[in-house]
Amino acid sequence: MPRGPKGEKRPTDVIGTAVMVARIATGEIEDGRESVKDPAAVSLGRRGGLKGGKARAATMSPKKRAAIARKAARARWKKP
């Protein structure tokens, strides 16, 4: 039986996959997938912390944010 990207076993044919999906839906077998979210990001989100673009924007001055927004608008509306 082939393995998926995370190492899980899964059927090779369409019918086998359909049967497996039905069994998961009825609770006959466990899904076996884990959450793909970053636990650190989840905990930061619950506490109101910042990560990624929001953290970057929080450290920038309003003038710098406006310059980046202007550049993005120009790129968006640029004629090919």
Stockholm file with secondary structure:
# STOCKHOLM 1.0

chainA/1-80         MPRGPKGEKRPTDVIGTAVMVARIATGEIEDGRESVKDPAAVSLGRRGGLKGGKARAATMSPKKRAAIARKAARARWKKP
#=GR chainA/1-80 SS CCBCTTSCBCCSSHHHHHHHHHHHHHTSSCCCCCCCSCHHHHHHHHHTCCCTHHHHHHHSCHHHHHHHHHHHHHHHHCCC
#=GC SS_cons        CCBCTTSCBCCSSHHHHHHHHHHHHHTSSCCCCCCCSCHHHHHHHHHTCCCTHHHHHHHSCHHHHHHHHHHHHHHHHCCC
//
